[in-house]
Amino acid sequence: MDCFLTEEQIELRNLVRDFMRKQVKPHIAEYDQSGEFPVEIYRKAFELGFHALHIPEAYGGSGLDFSTMGVLLEEMGYTDSGFALTVLATGTPVECVLRSGTEEQKQRMCELVIPGGFAALGLTEPSCGSDATALRSSYKIEGDAVVLNGTKTFVTNAQESCVFVMLATRDRSLGSKGISAFMLERDTPGLIIGKHEDKMGLRLSNTCEVVMDNIRVPISTLIGEEGTGMRTALGALDPGRLYNAAIATGICQAALDEAVAYAKMRTSFGKPLIEHQAMQVMLADMAIKTEASRQLVRLGMARLDAGLNATKEASMAKTFCSDSAVQVTTDAIQVFGGYGYSKEYPVEKMMRDSKIFQIFEGTNQIQRLIIARELAKA
């Protein structure tokens, strides 16, 4: 892989690898068991700028291109996908503001995030997930103020976030054209953070319900024009889907490496598992899915770096990489046999972590519809 990377990418990847394996890996089992959000570890990562890798240099970030982001997120996902997702989740609301916000909003967002702040996006609701345009959170304009009400679910980073991008509709009959986005700071009266979800996987990631209870804020919190909120959110989804695909690829590579190492060590019928043809076929399929995932991510990232539309490629990568992560981790457990089902070995956690990648950022069923829609445009 290194022969395809620049010297800068290798240097940054090695920095991320060193941090993940020294600062994160020793604590994974503990936090996976407790479900506790390891804020102090994230603070150390943020001190190194991991949360601002994609933010333009003009706003205090590193200004990395998409291809480099793919390399680094795969490396984070290799060690712990929940950690990688937490770092990534701060980037999506920032991306929304940088794409559509006023200069004042951009400056304020980066003032809050760059020093080490978390950010969160509120889109999913109890009654709507894939059909995001059916959201019920509402807003109304009263003079120079906006009043917001509603409930968001599965908000990543909510417990620690200092700033939120929240979507709400003025008129549900307008569908996506009635949805607007708002930038709300944590101390906004009426913004209520619910309990942390006790999840199957991604245990190092914080996920909460967020309630907007008769929030009254200035109209200046509106991001972009009225009715453009869904467009703002969707504009951040192509990069977001590719970012998540990169993390899923990291899961694939980690599971493959664990399976190969175990197959070399464990003997059966007088020889190592890896010398049995049935095992070789399984490991080969795992390797094929892993490398194909990596190349799909690279294709999508390259298109984004070239300024080209990558909607189809992002959906393809998100779908294939997440499906591959579920299959590769399941196969890794099969390689380990009964030991793979035990928490003593890492592959069972990888399987738990992988499943959500088929669901969030748009389910894989929805992704396939998006791909078909893009094909129809050609």
N, C-alpha and C positions, 0 to 999 in steps of 0.2 A: 504493500500500500504506500510506503514512504516514497517510492520513486515517482508517484503522481502528485506529491505534495510539495509546496514551496518550503523554503527554509523557515520562513515565518510561521507557516502552519505547523510544521514539525515542532518548532520551539514552543508555540502556544499549546499544542496538544500535549507535549511533555510536561508543561507546567500544570495543566489540568489533570493529567494522569497522576502526577506526583501528589497533588492536593487530594484527589479523590481516594487514592490508596493509602495515604498516611493520615489524613484528617477525617475521612468519612468511613472508609471500610471497617476500621476497628470498632465502630459504634453501631453498625447497621443492625446486627442481631438484637442489640438492646432496644433500639428505638422501634424496630419492627415488632417486637413483642409488646412494648408499652403503648405504641401508637403516639408517643409524645413527639411534638414538633421541635427538632433540635436547633433552636434559634441561634445559639452561640456558634454552632458550626457554620450556619448560613452567614452569620456576621463576618466570619473569617473569610468566607468565599467572596462576600461582597467587598471586603477590603481589597481583595485582589482584582475587583472589577468584573467578576463573573456575571453579575446581573446587568451590566451595561455594555456588554461586548458589541451589541448591535446598534447601540445609540450613536448617532453621528458625533464626531469629535467636537463639532461646534456647540454641542449641548453637554459636553463633558464625558462622553462615552469613548469607546475604542474605535467605533466606526468600521467594524469588520464586515467583509462582504458575506453573502449568503453561503457560498461554498465553504468558507472557513468556519462559519457557524455550524454547518453540518458536521464537519470533522470534530469540533469540540463537543457538540451535544451527543454525538455517538460515543465519545470517550466518557462523558459523564454517565450516560445510560449504561455503559458497560459495568460500572461499579454499582450505581444505584439509580434506577429510573425515577423514583420518587424525588430524589434530590435534584435530578436534571429537570424534572417537570416544574419544581418550585422555582428554580432559577429562570426557566423559560416563561413561566406564567406571569412574571413581573413584566416581561417584554411585550406581551400582547396589548395591554391597555396603553402602554407607552407608545407602541406603534400606532394605535388608534388616534392618539392625540397628535403625534408627529405628522400623520397623514392628513388630518382634517381640522386640527385645532388652530386657534389664533396663535400669534407669536407669544402673547402673554401666557396662554395656556401651556404652550410647549416649554417655555422657560420655567413656569411654576412646577409642571410635572417633573422636569429633570432636577429642579432644586430639591424636590422631595425624594426622588429615587436615587440619584447619583451618590449622595453621601452614605447610602446603605439602606434605603427604604424599600419595602415591599409594595407592590401594586396589584390590583385585582380587577377582573372583568366580570360584571354581572349580566348574564344573558339567559341562561337556563332557568326555568321556573317549575314549580310543582306540577303544573298542567301542560307544560310544553318543553320538549327537548329538541328533537330533530326538526319539528315545525316551529322554528324560532319566531316566525311572523305571527304566531298565535299567542304571543305573550300578553299577559294581563296587567302588568305593571303600568300605571297610568301617570300622566302629568297634565297639568293645566296651567295656563299662563294667566297671572293676575297682575296687571300693571307691568312693573319691571322685575317681577318675581316669578318663579316657577314652583309649583307644589307637586311633589312626587309621592306616590303610594304604591306599594307592591312588595312581593317577596321573591327573592332569587335563591336558587338552590345550587349546591355543588360549586360554590365560589372558591376557587383555589387561592390560597394565601390570605383569605379574609381575616383570620384571627390577628394577623400581624400587619396587615396593609395600612399604609398611611394615606393612600389615595385609591379611589375606585372610579371606573368607567361603568356607568349603569345605563341600561337601555329601557325605555318606556314608550308607551304610545299615547297619542292625544286622541286618537279615534281608531278603534279596532277595525271598523269597516273599511279603512283605507289599506289594511294589510301592511306590507313592508313600507309603503309610502307614508304611513302615519307614525313610524318609529323614529325617535330621536335619541341621541346619546348625550350623557351629562357627566361632567367631571366633578366628583364629590370628595372632599377631604374627610378624613376619619372622624374629626371632631364635629362634623355637621350634626346639629340637633335632629333627632328622629332616625338616625342611621344606627340600626341595631344589629350587632353580630351575634348569631346563634351559636349553638354548640358545634364542636368539632365532630365530623362524621367518623364513625368507627368502621373503616373500610377493609375490604378483603386484601387489597394490595396497595402499593404506593403509600406505605405507612409512614414514610418520612415526609409526606406532603400533607399540608393542612387544607381541609375542605370544610366549609361551613355554609349555613343558611345566612342570608342577609336580608333584613327587613327595612323597607323605607316607610316610616310611619309619619305621614303628613309632613314630610320634609319641605321646608320653604327656603329656597336659595335664589341668588340673583340670576337673571336671565343670562348673564355672562358665563354661567357654568355649561351652557349649551355648546356642544362640540359640533362645529360646522353649521349648516343650515338645518332648519326644521325638516323632518322627514328623511334625513340622510343617515340616520343612526345605523340602520341595517347595512347600508353600503359601507359605512365606516368600519363596522365590525367585520364584514365579509372581506374588506380590503386587507385585513390583517390575517385572514384565515389561510390564504394560500401559503404564505411563509410559515404560519403556525402548523399547518398540516405537514409540511416538509420537515419542520423542526421535530415534530413528534415522530415522524417516520425515521428520522436520524436516531432518536432515542431508542425506538423499537429495534433498529438495526444493532445498536449497542447491546441490547438484551440478547438478540440472536447470537452475536459473537461471543458473549460471555457464556451462554448456555452451551454453545458448540465447543468452546475451549474446555469447559468443565467435563463435558461428555467424552471428548477425546482423551483427556488426561486420565479419567477414570477407566476408560476402555483399555488403555495401555497398561494400567496397574492391576486391574482385576482379572483373575484367570478363571476359566470355565472349561471343563472337559480337557484339562491338561495344557491349555494355551491361553494367551491373553485374549480378552473379548474382541479386541480390534482385529484379530486374525481370523475371526469367524465371518464368513461372507454375509450373513444376514445383518450383522452389526455394521459391516463396511457399507452396505447399501444404505442403511439408515443414516449413518454419519455423512455419507456423500450427499444425500438429499438435504440434510441440515446445512451443509456447507454451500450447496447450490442456492438455497433460499437466502442464506446470509449474504452472499456476495451479490446476488441479484438485487437484494434490498438496497445494498450500499450504492449500486450503480444507478438505481432509480432515483435515489436521493440526490446523487450528483447531477443527474440530468436536470431535475427540477431546479436545483440551486443554480446551475449554470444558466438556465433560461432566465431566472430572476436577475442574476448578475448582468445578463445581457439586455435587461430591460424588456424582455418578452413576456407575453402572457403565459402563465404556468398553471392555470386552473386544472386542466386535464392531468398534467404531470403530477401536480400536488395530490390530487385525489387518487391517482394510480399508486403513487408512492405510499400514501397513508394507508390505503387498502392492503396493498401487497405486503408492506413491511409489518403491519400489525397482525395480519393473518399469519405471516411467517413466524413472527415472534411467538404466537400462541402454539403453532405447530412445532417449532424447534424446541421450545421449552418443554412441551409435552413429550417429545421424543427424548429429550435429555433425561427426563425422569424415567422413561422406559429403559434407557441405557443403564441407569443406576439401579434399576430394579426396586426392591423394597426400600433400599436406602434413599432413593430419590424422593420417596414419599415422606421422609423424615426431615424435621426442621434442622437436624444436625448437618445436613448438606444444603448447599445454596440453591439448587435447581428448583425446589418446590416454591421458594419465594419468587424466583424468576417467573414461574408460571402464573402465580397469583398476580404479580405486577403486570404481566403482559396483557391480560384480558381487557383491561380498560381501554387499551389503545385501539380496540375494534369499536369502541363505543363513543368516546368523547371526540371533540372537533368534527362532529358529524359522523353518525354510524357508518359502517362500511356498506350497508345497504343504500344509504343516501349517497355515498361516494360513487357507487356504481351508476346511480342515476345521473349524477353530475358528469361522469365520464361519457355516458351515452348521449347526454345533451350536447356536450362539446363535440362529439363525433358528428352529430346531426348538423352542426354549424359548418363543418368543413366543406 
